[in-house]
Structure formats: structure tokens, C-alpha cells
Amino acid sequence: MTTTKLKPDWAGDDLLSRVVNRAIQTPALYALMKRQARQVMIKTAEKNGVPWRQTCIDLDTPKMRQRLEALTNPALVYPDYYQVPFHAYSEGNLCWQAAFEAAPATYAMALRIWPQEAISWQAAQARLRQSFLAVLDAHGPAQVNDMLDLGCSVGISTLSLHRHYAPRNSPAARTVGLDLSPYMLAVAQAQDAQGEIAQWVHAAAEATGFADGSFDVVTMQFVAHELPRTATQAIFAEALRVLRPGGALAIVDNNPQSPVIQALPPVLFTLMKSTEPWSDDYYTFDLEAALRAAGFESSVTVPSDPRHRTLVARKGE
Ligand SMILES: C[S@@+](CC[C@H](N)C(=O)[O-])C[C@H]1O[C@@H](n2cnc3c(N)ncnc32)[C@H](O)[C@@H]1O
């Protein structure tokens, strides 16, 4: 599932990449691309049974707005890289629309992984999470009680992580979801109807506020491609600090070496680059080297599905 090419030609400094970047920097063209991206995403998702617009209607309640207030950490200072338009939302992740659409967008994303197979969005989502967790099981610590999901968004990754380990370790399993967007956290808390998650924390993954050695597993699920490399490096250092000896940082994200990603049609990679400002930096960044530089003792990388790779890095005993 990988090629010898380290990254797609449409990322980095190649000619194709520079032409695409120029188009994105043209305001009228960029506005058109953003509108198009939204329409294509919503139409495709609903055609495949993902209740996109209904989900947004259902989530928009007065109770949700109260959750926002209760979850917001007023002392938090947002990093500059986070306060930019993202995913075609002018306020990036810091708005209700981004939070209400996050779950349907996540379900639609999983469906794109296995286009040849007639599977439901629920089955695709379960398979995506399972493929990640299988790598973590194989290369992570044997005993997992305390887990931290960095960039948890609306909690889909947090709940799947928790439900994977909780039945084995119950009642000891304790899982925390952390995100920079209080809007995402409000939706996450509402989705966590049974209160399975110990805490939803509004903080930067670079400075979680947890004590040294608090967790057995830290995850970054589909977060790194949204970050400049300096942020990823800072998060790796923080993850190492809060992990116990022998603990693991598990990352799943787009695989630059995936033939599917490398062969994305121009309209798709242009849309992707126009709505994810740190794409180029992600696709040209050596995550394994960064993990070593941060002080992780070992790491493995597995192409866990046709589009994504899972990395599991261990802290020394
Ligand atoms: C694509 S979403 C993650 C999806 C989720 N983990 C999943 O697998 O379904 C990326 C999330 O990372 C959050 N994020 C980005 N930078 C962050 C940072 N420095 N610290 C904490 N959260 C961050 C965003 O607010 C967003 O909710």
C-alpha cells in the first residue's frame, strides 16, 4: 500500500504544487473553490446516507450553547496558526458550523477510503477506527488504563478509543478528550450521552496541563495534517512528557506514500490544499524523524488503510 515516492507531486515545492498554490492565493478563485468543496462534500455524503443537514439542525439547541460557556477556558490563548480559515469556514474550527458539521464530515471521510465496496458509513467508520486500534494493540503497551485523545474534535475518536480499551480494563479505564475548539468540545460532550469520557478539556495539545507520566496512551487522530510542523514538534514533546515510561503516542493521518493520495485527481487535491492551510508542511514533514528527535525510544509506521498511516511511538521504560 505504499510507493517509493515519499510525497505527492502536488505537495511541497514541485511545479504542480506551486501552480496550485498560486490558484489558491487568488481570492475570487479561492472563494469559488470553497463553495464548490462544500457542495460536493454535502451532496456526496447525503447520497450515501450520512444525515448531514439534519445532524446540524438536531445539534443546534440552547443547551448546546450553555455547554460552550461551561467548557470554555477563558485563559486560553489560541496559537496564530489556528486562527485562520479552515475547511472552508472563515473562522476555522472556532465556530458552530464547523462543530455541527464535524461528525457528518468524519463519516463521509471514512466512506471515501473504500470506494469500491458497498459498505455503510457506519461500517466504514468502524473499520477506519479498528484499523488504527489494531496497530496500537500490536505495538502499544499491554496494559492501557489512562488515555488522552489530543485534537478530539467532536469525540468520535475519543469514544472509539475508550470503548476499545474500557471493556478489558473496566472500571479502571479513564479517557480524556482535549481540543482547542470549545465548539467541538460542546458537541463532543453532547454526543457522550452516557458520560463515558472522564473529562473534555479545552487546551492546546502543546500544553495540556496534565502532570508528568499521567497516561498510558496518547493519540493524535487526523490532527497532524492540520498543523504546521513546529506545532507537531511541540505536541510530540508534550505527549512524551505526559506519558508513563513504556507508554505510547499513536498517530493516524493521511499517508504521503499512499498511491491513492499521490494519484488524487487535480480537483480534489486543489480543494484539499485550499481548505487545509498546513497541508504542504504536513506532506513534506518526516514524522518518524521528529518522533526520534522528541525523545521517543522507538516507532513503527504501518499503512493502516489505503489512504492513511498509523504510527506508534514508545517512550522508554
Ligand atoms: C480533523 S479534527 C480531529 C478529528 C478527530 N480526532 C477524529 O479522529 O475524529 C482536528 C482537531 O484538532 C483540533 N486541533 C488543532 N490543533 C490543535 C491543537 N494545537 N491542540 C488541540 N487541538 C487542536 C481542531 O480543533 C480539530 O477539532
The ligand as an ORCA input file, in Angstrom:
! r2SCAN-3c Opt
* xyz 0 1
  C      -9.698     16.628     11.977
  S     -10.049     17.048     13.597
  C      -9.681     15.587     14.519
  C     -10.693     14.541     14.405
  C     -10.799     13.525     15.499
  N      -9.588     13.315     16.260
  C     -11.237     12.223     14.844
  O     -10.361     11.375     14.634
  O     -12.414     12.102     14.531
  C      -8.696     18.030     14.148
  C      -8.983     18.654     15.522
  O      -7.761     19.091     16.075
  C      -8.015     20.263     16.803
  N      -6.734     20.945     16.982
  C      -5.967     21.527     16.022
  N      -4.847     21.998     16.562
  C      -4.891     21.701     17.891
  C      -4.013     21.917     18.985
  N      -2.852     22.536     18.830
  N      -4.386     21.497     20.209
  C      -5.567     20.864     20.396
  N      -6.441     20.622     19.388
  C      -6.105     21.037     18.157
  C      -9.035     21.000     15.980
  O      -9.740     21.947     16.741
  C      -9.910     19.873     15.465
  O     -11.015     19.667     16.309
*
